[in-house]
Amino acid sequence: MRQLRLAKDVMDREWADPGLDLGAVAASAGYSRYHFIRAFKEAYGETPGQYLTHRRIDRAEDLLRTANLSVTEICHLVGFSSLGTFSARFKVWTGLSPSEYRAKHVGRGAALIPGCYAMLWAGGWRSKPGESGGQERDSGAGHRGSRRSNSGEAG
């Protein structure tokens, strides 16, 4: 059971990675892929794939309610590589399409978080294949006009 918890922790940490490999997660737990699927389902009541999908859909629900991002951006932020798959699984899980879910739940709380902040919080923008660099952008904020003396007092 300890190995299964460790593998579940890996999925909980890396759920947004679209390349999260079930084989690697199973190996980290010391199981073959198929034995891991059976053991995980016996312990948690769903397969690792179902667990990961539910985790991603739960996060997508949060973003649809709170962030000013497109459905496509949210789809990619939560680890789906296909908008069609994301929308179909979202509808099966919630009974609503992502757009219907947003229309039903937006406005029932705080204002939407601007998309740029949500994207930065989620780790920035992923590079497209063939592009160099990518995620890190230096705005220079915090470096200009901010000098301190060695004693730690503002100068």
VEXTISE-675330 format. One record per residue: x, y, z of N, C-alpha, C, O in turn; residue number from 1; residue in one letter. Coordinates in nm, 2 decimals, always signed. Layout:
n_east | n_north | n_up | ca_east | ca_north | ca_up | c_east | c_north | c_up | o_east | o_north | o_up | nr | rest
X | Y | Z | X | Y | Z | X | Y | Z | X | Y | Z | NUM | A
...
end
This chain:
n_east | n_north | n_up | ca_east | ca_north | ca_up | c_east | c_north | c_up | o_east | o_north | o_up | nr | rest
+0.08 | -0.12 | +0.00 | +0.00 | +0.00 | +0.00 | +0.09 | +0.13 | +0.00 | +0.05 | +0.23 | -0.06 | 1 | M
+0.20 | +0.12 | +0.07 | +0.29 | +0.23 | +0.07 | +0.34 | +0.28 | -0.07 | +0.34 | +0.39 | -0.10 | 2 | R
+0.37 | +0.18 | -0.15 | +0.41 | +0.21 | -0.29 | +0.30 | +0.27 | -0.37 | +0.32 | +0.36 | -0.45 | 3 | Q
+0.18 | +0.22 | -0.35 | +0.06 | +0.28 | -0.42 | +0.04 | +0.43 | -0.38 | +0.01 | +0.51 | -0.46 | 4 | L
+0.06 | +0.46 | -0.25 | +0.05 | +0.60 | -0.20 | +0.15 | +0.69 | -0.26 | +0.13 | +0.80 | -0.30 | 5 | R
+0.28 | +0.63 | -0.27 | +0.38 | +0.71 | -0.33 | +0.35 | +0.74 | -0.48 | +0.38 | +0.85 | -0.53 | 6 | L
+0.30 | +0.64 | -0.55 | +0.27 | +0.66 | -0.69 | +0.15 | +0.76 | -0.70 | +0.15 | +0.84 | -0.80 | 7 | A
+0.05 | +0.75 | -0.62 | -0.06 | +0.85 | -0.62 | +0.00 | +0.99 | -0.59 | -0.05 | +1.09 | -0.65 | 8 | K
+0.09 | +1.00 | -0.50 | +0.16 | +1.13 | -0.47 | +0.22 | +1.19 | -0.60 | +0.22 | +1.31 | -0.62 | 9 | D
+0.29 | +1.10 | -0.68 | +0.35 | +1.14 | -0.80 | +0.24 | +1.20 | -0.90 | +0.26 | +1.31 | -0.96 | 10 | V
+0.13 | +1.13 | -0.91 | +0.02 | +1.18 | -0.99 | -0.04 | +1.31 | -0.94 | -0.08 | +1.40 | -1.01 | 11 | M
-0.05 | +1.32 | -0.80 | -0.10 | +1.45 | -0.74 | -0.01 | +1.56 | -0.77 | -0.05 | +1.68 | -0.79 | 12 | D
+0.12 | +1.54 | -0.78 | +0.22 | +1.65 | -0.80 | +0.23 | +1.68 | -0.95 | +0.24 | +1.80 | -0.98 | 13 | R
+0.22 | +1.58 | -1.04 | +0.25 | +1.61 | -1.18 | +0.13 | +1.59 | -1.27 | +0.14 | +1.57 | -1.39 | 14 | E
+0.01 | +1.61 | -1.21 | -0.12 | +1.59 | -1.28 | -0.13 | +1.68 | -1.41 | -0.19 | +1.64 | -1.50 | 15 | W
-0.07 | +1.80 | -1.41 | -0.08 | +1.89 | -1.52 | +0.01 | +1.86 | -1.64 | +0.00 | +1.92 | -1.74 | 16 | A
+0.10 | +1.76 | -1.62 | +0.20 | +1.73 | -1.72 | +0.13 | +1.63 | -1.82 | +0.09 | +1.52 | -1.79 | 17 | D
+0.11 | +1.68 | -1.95 | +0.04 | +1.60 | -2.04 | +0.12 | +1.47 | -2.08 | +0.06 | +1.37 | -2.13 | 18 | P
+0.25 | +1.47 | -2.05 | +0.33 | +1.35 | -2.08 | +0.34 | +1.26 | -1.96 | +0.43 | +1.17 | -1.96 | 19 | G
+0.26 | +1.28 | -1.86 | +0.27 | +1.19 | -1.74 | +0.25 | +1.05 | -1.79 | +0.15 | +1.01 | -1.84 | 20 | L
+0.35 | +0.96 | -1.76 | +0.36 | +0.83 | -1.82 | +0.32 | +0.73 | -1.71 | +0.38 | +0.71 | -1.61 | 21 | D
+0.21 | +0.66 | -1.74 | +0.16 | +0.56 | -1.65 | +0.26 | +0.45 | -1.62 | +0.28 | +0.40 | -1.51 | 22 | L
+0.34 | +0.41 | -1.72 | +0.44 | +0.31 | -1.71 | +0.55 | +0.35 | -1.61 | +0.59 | +0.27 | -1.52 | 23 | G
+0.59 | +0.48 | -1.62 | +0.69 | +0.53 | -1.53 | +0.64 | +0.54 | -1.38 | +0.71 | +0.51 | -1.29 | 24 | A
+0.51 | +0.58 | -1.37 | +0.45 | +0.59 | -1.24 | +0.44 | +0.45 | -1.17 | +0.47 | +0.43 | -1.06 | 25 | V
+0.40 | +0.35 | -1.25 | +0.39 | +0.22 | -1.21 | +0.53 | +0.16 | -1.17 | +0.55 | +0.10 | -1.06 | 26 | A
+0.63 | +0.19 | -1.25 | +0.77 | +0.15 | -1.22 | +0.82 | +0.21 | -1.09 | +0.89 | +0.15 | -1.01 | 27 | A
+0.78 | +0.34 | -1.07 | +0.83 | +0.41 | -0.94 | +0.77 | +0.34 | -0.82 | +0.82 | +0.35 | -0.71 | 28 | S
+0.65 | +0.27 | -0.84 | +0.59 | +0.20 | -0.73 | +0.63 | +0.06 | -0.72 | +0.60 | -0.01 | -0.63 | 29 | A
+0.72 | +0.02 | -0.82 | +0.77 | -0.12 | -0.82 | +0.67 | -0.22 | -0.87 | +0.68 | -0.34 | -0.84 | 30 | G
+0.58 | -0.18 | -0.96 | +0.48 | -0.26 | -1.02 | +0.50 | -0.26 | -1.17 | +0.55 | -0.17 | -1.23 | 31 | Y
+0.45 | -0.37 | -1.24 | +0.43 | -0.36 | -1.38 | +0.31 | -0.28 | -1.41 | +0.23 | -0.25 | -1.32 | 32 | S
+0.30 | -0.23 | -1.53 | +0.19 | -0.14 | -1.56 | +0.05 | -0.20 | -1.53 | -0.03 | -0.14 | -1.47 | 33 | R
+0.03 | -0.32 | -1.58 | -0.10 | -0.38 | -1.56 | -0.13 | -0.43 | -1.42 | -0.24 | -0.42 | -1.37 | 34 | Y
-0.03 | -0.47 | -1.34 | -0.05 | -0.50 | -1.20 | -0.08 | -0.37 | -1.12 | -0.16 | -0.37 | -1.03 | 35 | H
-0.01 | -0.27 | -1.16 | -0.03 | -0.14 | -1.09 | -0.18 | -0.09 | -1.11 | -0.24 | -0.05 | -1.02 | 36 | F
-0.23 | -0.10 | -1.24 | -0.37 | -0.06 | -1.26 | -0.46 | -0.14 | -1.18 | -0.55 | -0.08 | -1.12 | 37 | I
-0.44 | -0.27 | -1.17 | -0.53 | -0.36 | -1.09 | -0.52 | -0.32 | -0.94 | -0.62 | -0.31 | -0.87 | 38 | R
-0.40 | -0.31 | -0.89 | -0.38 | -0.28 | -0.75 | -0.43 | -0.14 | -0.71 | -0.49 | -0.12 | -0.61 | 39 | A
-0.41 | -0.04 | -0.80 | -0.46 | +0.09 | -0.77 | -0.61 | +0.09 | -0.77 | -0.67 | +0.16 | -0.68 | 40 | F
-0.68 | +0.03 | -0.86 | -0.82 | +0.02 | -0.87 | -0.88 | -0.05 | -0.74 | -0.98 | +0.00 | -0.69 | 41 | K
-0.81 | -0.15 | -0.70 | -0.86 | -0.22 | -0.58 | -0.84 | -0.13 | -0.45 | -0.93 | -0.13 | -0.37 | 42 | E
-0.74 | -0.05 | -0.45 | -0.71 | +0.03 | -0.33 | -0.80 | +0.16 | -0.33 | -0.85 | +0.20 | -0.23 | 43 | A
-0.82 | +0.22 | -0.45 | -0.88 | +0.35 | -0.46 | -1.01 | +0.36 | -0.53 | -1.08 | +0.46 | -0.53 | 44 | Y
-1.06 | +0.24 | -0.59 | -1.19 | +0.24 | -0.65 | -1.19 | +0.29 | -0.79 | -1.30 | +0.29 | -0.85 | 45 | G
-1.08 | +0.33 | -0.85 | -1.08 | +0.37 | -0.99 | -0.94 | +0.35 | -1.04 | -0.84 | +0.34 | -0.96 | 46 | E
-0.93 | +0.34 | -1.17 | -0.80 | +0.32 | -1.23 | -0.71 | +0.44 | -1.22 | -0.76 | +0.55 | -1.20 | 47 | T
-0.58 | +0.43 | -1.23 | -0.49 | +0.55 | -1.23 | -0.53 | +0.65 | -1.34 | -0.53 | +0.77 | -1.31 | 48 | P
-0.57 | +0.60 | -1.46 | -0.62 | +0.70 | -1.56 | -0.74 | +0.77 | -1.52 | -0.75 | +0.89 | -1.55 | 49 | G
-0.84 | +0.70 | -1.46 | -0.96 | +0.77 | -1.42 | -0.93 | +0.87 | -1.31 | -0.98 | +0.98 | -1.31 | 50 | Q
-0.84 | +0.83 | -1.21 | -0.80 | +0.92 | -1.11 | -0.74 | +1.05 | -1.16 | -0.78 | +1.16 | -1.12 | 51 | Y
-0.65 | +1.03 | -1.26 | -0.58 | +1.15 | -1.31 | -0.68 | +1.24 | -1.39 | -0.67 | +1.36 | -1.38 | 52 | L
-0.77 | +1.17 | -1.46 | -0.87 | +1.25 | -1.54 | -0.96 | +1.33 | -1.44 | -0.99 | +1.45 | -1.46 | 53 | T
-1.00 | +1.27 | -1.33 | -1.09 | +1.34 | -1.23 | -1.01 | +1.45 | -1.17 | -1.07 | +1.56 | -1.14 | 54 | H
-0.88 | +1.43 | -1.14 | -0.80 | +1.53 | -1.08 | -0.79 | +1.65 | -1.17 | -0.80 | +1.77 | -1.13 | 55 | R
-0.77 | +1.63 | -1.30 | -0.76 | +1.73 | -1.40 | -0.89 | +1.81 | -1.42 | -0.89 | +1.93 | -1.43 | 56 | R
-1.00 | +1.73 | -1.42 | -1.13 | +1.79 | -1.44 | -1.17 | +1.88 | -1.32 | -1.22 | +1.99 | -1.33 | 57 | I
-1.13 | +1.84 | -1.20 | -1.16 | +1.92 | -1.08 | -1.08 | +2.05 | -1.09 | -1.14 | +2.15 | -1.05 | 58 | D
-0.96 | +2.05 | -1.13 | -0.88 | +2.17 | -1.15 | -0.94 | +2.26 | -1.26 | -0.94 | +2.38 | -1.24 | 59 | R
-0.98 | +2.19 | -1.36 | -1.05 | +2.27 | -1.47 | -1.17 | +2.34 | -1.43 | -1.20 | +2.46 | -1.46 | 60 | A
-1.25 | +2.28 | -1.34 | -1.37 | +2.34 | -1.28 | -1.33 | +2.47 | -1.21 | -1.40 | +2.57 | -1.22 | 61 | E
-1.23 | +2.46 | -1.13 | -1.18 | +2.57 | -1.05 | -1.14 | +2.69 | -1.15 | -1.18 | +2.80 | -1.13 | 62 | D
-1.06 | +2.65 | -1.25 | -1.02 | +2.76 | -1.35 | -1.13 | +2.82 | -1.43 | -1.14 | +2.94 | -1.45 | 63 | L
-1.23 | +2.73 | -1.46 | -1.35 | +2.79 | -1.54 | -1.43 | +2.88 | -1.45 | -1.48 | +2.98 | -1.50 | 64 | L
-1.43 | +2.86 | -1.32 | -1.51 | +2.95 | -1.23 | -1.43 | +3.08 | -1.20 | -1.49 | +3.18 | -1.17 | 65 | R
-1.29 | +3.07 | -1.20 | -1.22 | +3.18 | -1.14 | -1.12 | +3.25 | -1.24 | -1.09 | +3.37 | -1.21 | 66 | T
-1.08 | +3.19 | -1.35 | -0.98 | +3.26 | -1.43 | -1.04 | +3.30 | -1.56 | -1.13 | +3.24 | -1.62 | 67 | A
-1.00 | +3.41 | -1.61 | -1.04 | +3.47 | -1.74 | -0.95 | +3.41 | -1.85 | -0.87 | +3.48 | -1.91 | 68 | N
-0.96 | +3.28 | -1.87 | -0.89 | +3.21 | -1.97 | -0.99 | +3.14 | -2.07 | -1.10 | +3.10 | -2.03 | 69 | L
-0.94 | +3.11 | -2.19 | -1.03 | +3.04 | -2.28 | -1.04 | +2.89 | -2.24 | -0.95 | +2.84 | -2.17 | 70 | S
-1.14 | +2.82 | -2.29 | -1.15 | +2.68 | -2.26 | -1.03 | +2.60 | -2.31 | -0.98 | +2.51 | -2.25 | 71 | V
-0.98 | +2.65 | -2.43 | -0.86 | +2.58 | -2.49 | -0.74 | +2.60 | -2.40 | -0.66 | +2.51 | -2.37 | 72 | T
-0.72 | +2.72 | -2.34 | -0.61 | +2.75 | -2.25 | -0.62 | +2.66 | -2.13 | -0.52 | +2.60 | -2.08 | 73 | E
-0.74 | +2.65 | -2.07 | -0.76 | +2.57 | -1.95 | -0.73 | +2.42 | -1.98 | -0.67 | +2.35 | -1.91 | 74 | I
-0.78 | +2.38 | -2.10 | -0.76 | +2.24 | -2.14 | -0.61 | +2.21 | -2.14 | -0.57 | +2.10 | -2.08 | 75 | C
-0.53 | +2.29 | -2.19 | -0.38 | +2.26 | -2.19 | -0.32 | +2.28 | -2.06 | -0.23 | +2.21 | -2.02 | 76 | H
-0.37 | +2.38 | -1.98 | -0.31 | +2.40 | -1.84 | -0.33 | +2.28 | -1.75 | -0.25 | +2.25 | -1.67 | 77 | L
-0.44 | +2.21 | -1.77 | -0.47 | +2.10 | -1.68 | -0.42 | +1.96 | -1.73 | -0.44 | +1.86 | -1.67 | 78 | V
-0.35 | +1.97 | -1.84 | -0.28 | +1.85 | -1.89 | -0.34 | +1.77 | -2.00 | -0.29 | +1.66 | -2.04 | 79 | G
-0.45 | +1.82 | -2.06 | -0.50 | +1.75 | -2.18 | -0.44 | +1.81 | -2.30 | -0.41 | +1.93 | -2.31 | 80 | F
-0.41 | +1.73 | -2.40 | -0.35 | +1.77 | -2.52 | -0.46 | +1.79 | -2.63 | -0.43 | +1.85 | -2.74 | 81 | S
-0.58 | +1.74 | -2.61 | -0.68 | +1.74 | -2.71 | -0.81 | +1.81 | -2.65 | -0.86 | +1.77 | -2.55 | 82 | S
-0.85 | +1.92 | -2.72 | -0.97 | +1.99 | -2.67 | -1.09 | +1.90 | -2.68 | -1.18 | +1.91 | -2.59 | 83 | L
-1.10 | +1.82 | -2.78 | -1.22 | +1.73 | -2.79 | -1.23 | +1.63 | -2.68 | -1.33 | +1.61 | -2.63 | 84 | G
-1.11 | +1.57 | -2.65 | -1.11 | +1.48 | -2.54 | -1.14 | +1.54 | -2.41 | -1.22 | +1.49 | -2.33 | 85 | T
-1.08 | +1.66 | -2.39 | -1.11 | +1.74 | -2.26 | -1.26 | +1.77 | -2.25 | -1.32 | +1.74 | -2.15 | 86 | F
-1.32 | +1.82 | -2.36 | -1.46 | +1.86 | -2.35 | -1.55 | +1.74 | -2.33 | -1.65 | +1.75 | -2.25 | 87 | S
-1.52 | +1.63 | -2.40 | -1.60 | +1.51 | -2.38 | -1.59 | +1.45 | -2.24 | -1.69 | +1.42 | -2.18 | 88 | A
-1.47 | +1.44 | -2.19 | -1.46 | +1.39 | -2.05 | -1.51 | +1.49 | -1.95 | -1.57 | +1.44 | -1.84 | 89 | R
-1.50 | +1.62 | -1.97 | -1.56 | +1.72 | -1.88 | -1.71 | +1.70 | -1.87 | -1.77 | +1.70 | -1.77 | 90 | F
-1.77 | +1.68 | -1.99 | -1.92 | +1.67 | -1.99 | -1.96 | +1.54 | -1.93 | -2.06 | +1.54 | -1.86 | 91 | K
-1.89 | +1.43 | -1.94 | -1.92 | +1.31 | -1.88 | -1.91 | +1.32 | -1.72 | -2.00 | +1.28 | -1.65 | 92 | V
-1.81 | +1.39 | -1.68 | -1.79 | +1.41 | -1.53 | -1.89 | +1.51 | -1.47 | -1.93 | +1.48 | -1.36 | 93 | W
-1.92 | +1.62 | -1.54 | -2.00 | +1.73 | -1.48 | -2.14 | +1.73 | -1.53 | -2.23 | +1.79 | -1.47 | 94 | T
-2.16 | +1.67 | -1.64 | -2.30 | +1.68 | -1.71 | -2.31 | +1.81 | -1.79 | -2.42 | +1.83 | -1.85 | 95 | G
-2.21 | +1.89 | -1.80 | -2.21 | +2.02 | -1.88 | -2.08 | +2.03 | -1.96 | -1.98 | +1.97 | -1.92 | 96 | L
-2.09 | +2.09 | -2.07 | -1.97 | +2.12 | -2.15 | -1.89 | +2.23 | -2.07 | -1.95 | +2.30 | -1.98 | 97 | S
-1.76 | +2.24 | -2.10 | -1.69 | +2.35 | -2.02 | -1.75 | +2.49 | -2.04 | -1.75 | +2.56 | -1.94 | 98 | P
-1.80 | +2.52 | -2.16 | -1.86 | +2.66 | -2.17 | -1.99 | +2.67 | -2.10 | -2.02 | +2.77 | -2.04 | 99 | S
-2.07 | +2.56 | -2.09 | -2.20 | +2.56 | -2.02 | -2.16 | +2.57 | -1.87 | -2.23 | +2.65 | -1.79 | 100 | E
-2.06 | +2.50 | -1.82 | -2.02 | +2.51 | -1.68 | -1.98 | +2.65 | -1.64 | -2.02 | +2.70 | -1.54 | 101 | Y
-1.90 | +2.71 | -1.73 | -1.86 | +2.85 | -1.70 | -1.98 | +2.94 | -1.69 | -1.99 | +3.02 | -1.60 | 102 | R
-2.07 | +2.93 | -1.79 | -2.18 | +3.02 | -1.79 | -2.27 | +3.00 | -1.67 | -2.32 | +3.10 | -1.62 | 103 | A
-2.28 | +2.88 | -1.62 | -2.36 | +2.86 | -1.50 | -2.29 | +2.91 | -1.37 | -2.36 | +2.95 | -1.28 | 104 | K
-2.16 | +2.90 | -1.36 | -2.09 | +2.93 | -1.24 | -2.02 | +3.06 | -1.23 | -1.99 | +3.10 | -1.12 | 105 | H
-1.99 | +3.13 | -1.34 | -1.92 | +3.26 | -1.33 | -2.02 | +3.36 | -1.27 | -2.14 | +3.36 | -1.30 | 106 | V
-1.96 | +3.45 | -1.19 | -2.04 | +3.56 | -1.13 | -2.10 | +3.52 | -1.00 | -2.17 | +3.60 | -0.93 | 107 | G
-2.07 | +3.40 | -0.95 | -2.11 | +3.36 | -0.82 | -2.00 | +3.37 | -0.71 | -1.98 | +3.27 | -0.64 | 108 | R
-1.93 | +3.47 | -0.71 | -1.82 | +3.49 | -0.62 | -1.73 | +3.61 | -0.66 | -1.78 | +3.71 | -0.71 | 109 | G
-1.60 | +3.59 | -0.64 | -1.51 | +3.70 | -0.67 | -1.50 | +3.71 | -0.82 | -1.54 | +3.63 | -0.90 | 110 | A
-1.44 | +3.83 | -0.86 | -1.42 | +3.86 | -1.00 | -1.32 | +3.76 | -1.05 | -1.24 | +3.70 | -0.98 | 111 | A
-1.32 | +3.74 | -1.19 | -1.23 | +3.64 | -1.25 | -1.09 | +3.69 | -1.24 | -1.06 | +3.81 | -1.25 | 112 | L
-1.00 | +3.60 | -1.22 | -0.85 | +3.63 | -1.22 | -0.81 | +3.66 | -1.37 | -0.85 | +3.58 | -1.45 | 113 | I
-0.74 | +3.76 | -1.39 | -0.69 | +3.79 | -1.53 | -0.61 | +3.67 | -1.58 | -0.53 | +3.61 | -1.51 | 114 | P
-0.63 | +3.63 | -1.71 | -0.57 | +3.52 | -1.76 | -0.42 | +3.52 | -1.75 | -0.36 | +3.41 | -1.73 | 115 | G
-0.35 | +3.63 | -1.77 | -0.21 | +3.64 | -1.76 | -0.16 | +3.60 | -1.62 | -0.05 | +3.53 | -1.61 | 116 | C
-0.23 | +3.63 | -1.52 | -0.19 | +3.59 | -1.38 | -0.21 | +3.44 | -1.36 | -0.12 | +3.37 | -1.30 | 117 | Y
-0.32 | +3.39 | -1.41 | -0.35 | +3.25 | -1.40 | -0.24 | +3.17 | -1.48 | -0.20 | +3.06 | -1.43 | 118 | A
-0.20 | +3.21 | -1.60 | -0.10 | +3.14 | -1.67 | +0.04 | +3.14 | -1.60 | +0.10 | +3.04 | -1.60 | 119 | M
+0.07 | +3.26 | -1.55 | +0.20 | +3.26 | -1.47 | +0.20 | +3.18 | -1.35 | +0.30 | +3.11 | -1.32 | 120 | L
+0.09 | +3.17 | -1.28 | +0.07 | +3.09 | -1.16 | +0.09 | +2.94 | -1.20 | +0.14 | +2.86 | -1.12 | 121 | W
+0.04 | +2.91 | -1.32 | +0.04 | +2.77 | -1.36 | +0.18 | +2.73 | -1.42 | +0.19 | +2.61 | -1.46 | 122 | A
+0.27 | +2.82 | -1.42 | +0.40 | +2.78 | -1.47 | +0.44 | +2.85 | -1.60 | +0.55 | +2.81 | -1.65 | 123 | G
+0.37 | +2.94 | -1.64 | +0.40 | +3.01 | -1.76 | +0.35 | +2.95 | -1.89 | +0.27 | +2.86 | -1.88 | 124 | G
+0.39 | +3.00 | -2.00 | +0.35 | +2.95 | -2.13 | +0.44 | +2.84 | -2.17 | +0.57 | +2.86 | -2.16 | 125 | W
+0.39 | +2.73 | -2.22 | +0.48 | +2.63 | -2.27 | +0.52 | +2.66 | -2.41 | +0.45 | +2.73 | -2.49 | 126 | R
+0.65 | +2.63 | -2.44 | +0.70 | +2.65 | -2.57 | +0.63 | +2.56 | -2.67 | +0.60 | +2.45 | -2.64 | 127 | S
+0.61 | +2.62 | -2.79 | +0.56 | +2.53 | -2.90 | +0.68 | +2.45 | -2.96 | +0.79 | +2.50 | -2.95 | 128 | K
+0.65 | +2.34 | -3.01 | +0.76 | +2.26 | -3.07 | +0.83 | +2.34 | -3.17 | +0.78 | +2.41 | -3.26 | 129 | P
+0.97 | +2.33 | -3.17 | +1.05 | +2.41 | -3.26 | +1.10 | +2.54 | -3.21 | +1.19 | +2.60 | -3.26 | 130 | G
+1.03 | +2.59 | -3.10 | +1.08 | +2.72 | -3.05 | +1.18 | +2.70 | -2.94 | +1.18 | +2.60 | -2.87 | 131 | E
+1.28 | +2.79 | -2.93 | +1.37 | +2.78 | -2.83 | +1.33 | +2.87 | -2.71 | +1.25 | +2.96 | -2.73 | 132 | S
+1.39 | +2.85 | -2.60 | +1.35 | +2.93 | -2.48 | +1.22 | +2.89 | -2.43 | +1.18 | +2.77 | -2.43 | 133 | G
+1.13 | +2.99 | -2.40 | +1.00 | +2.96 | -2.37 | +0.95 | +3.01 | -2.24 | +0.90 | +3.13 | -2.23 | 134 | G
+0.95 | +2.93 | -2.14 | +0.87 | +2.96 | -2.02 | +0.92 | +3.08 | -1.94 | +0.84 | +3.15 | -1.88 | 135 | Q
+1.05 | +3.10 | -1.93 | +1.09 | +3.21 | -1.84 | +1.10 | +3.34 | -1.92 | +1.16 | +3.35 | -2.02 | 136 | E
+1.04 | +3.44 | -1.86 | +1.05 | +3.57 | -1.92 | +1.09 | +3.67 | -1.81 | +1.03 | +3.67 | -1.70 | 137 | R
+1.19 | +3.74 | -1.84 | +1.25 | +3.84 | -1.74 | +1.19 | +3.97 | -1.76 | +1.22 | +4.04 | -1.86 | 138 | D
+1.10 | +4.02 | -1.68 | +1.04 | +4.15 | -1.69 | +1.12 | +4.26 | -1.64 | +1.10 | +4.38 | -1.66 | 139 | S
+1.22 | +4.22 | -1.56 | +1.31 | +4.32 | -1.50 | +1.25 | +4.38 | -1.37 | +1.31 | +4.46 | -1.31 | 140 | G
+1.12 | +4.34 | -1.34 | +1.06 | +4.40 | -1.23 | +1.13 | +4.36 | -1.10 | +1.18 | +4.25 | -1.08 | 141 | A
+1.14 | +4.46 | -1.01 | +1.20 | +4.43 | -0.88 | +1.35 | +4.46 | -0.88 | +1.41 | +4.46 | -0.78 | 142 | G
+1.41 | +4.49 | -1.00 | +1.55 | +4.51 | -1.00 | +1.58 | +4.66 | -1.02 | +1.68 | +4.71 | -0.98 | 143 | H
+1.49 | +4.73 | -1.09 | +1.52 | +4.87 | -1.12 | +1.48 | +4.96 | -0.99 | +1.37 | +4.94 | -0.94 | 144 | R
+1.57 | +5.04 | -0.96 | +1.54 | +5.14 | -0.85 | +1.52 | +5.07 | -0.71 | +1.46 | +5.13 | -0.63 | 145 | G
+1.58 | +4.96 | -0.70 | +1.56 | +4.89 | -0.57 | +1.70 | +4.86 | -0.52 | +1.75 | +4.75 | -0.53 | 146 | S
+1.76 | +4.96 | -0.45 | +1.90 | +4.94 | -0.40 | +1.89 | +4.93 | -0.25 | +1.81 | +5.00 | -0.18 | 147 | R
+1.97 | +4.84 | -0.19 | +1.98 | +4.83 | -0.05 | +2.13 | +4.84 | -0.01 | +2.21 | +4.79 | -0.08 | 148 | R
+2.15 | +4.89 | +0.11 | +2.29 | +4.89 | +0.16 | +2.31 | +4.76 | +0.22 | +2.22 | +4.67 | +0.24 | 149 | S
+2.44 | +4.73 | +0.26 | +2.48 | +4.60 | +0.32 | +2.41 | +4.58 | +0.45 | +2.40 | +4.46 | +0.49 | 150 | N
+2.37 | +4.68 | +0.52 | +2.30 | +4.66 | +0.65 | +2.16 | +4.61 | +0.63 | +2.09 | +4.58 | +0.73 | 151 | S
+2.11 | +4.61 | +0.51 | +1.97 | +4.57 | +0.49 | +1.87 | +4.68 | +0.49 | +1.75 | +4.66 | +0.47 | 152 | G
+1.91 | +4.80 | +0.52 | +1.82 | +4.92 | +0.52 | +1.81 | +4.97 | +0.38 | +1.90 | +4.97 | +0.30 | 153 | E
+1.70 | +5.03 | +0.35 | +1.67 | +5.09 | +0.22 | +1.77 | +5.21 | +0.20 | +1.79 | +5.28 | +0.29 | 154 | A
+1.82 | +5.22 | +0.08 | +1.92 | +5.32 | +0.05 | +1.87 | +5.43 | -0.03 | +1.94 | +5.53 | -0.06 | 155 | G
end
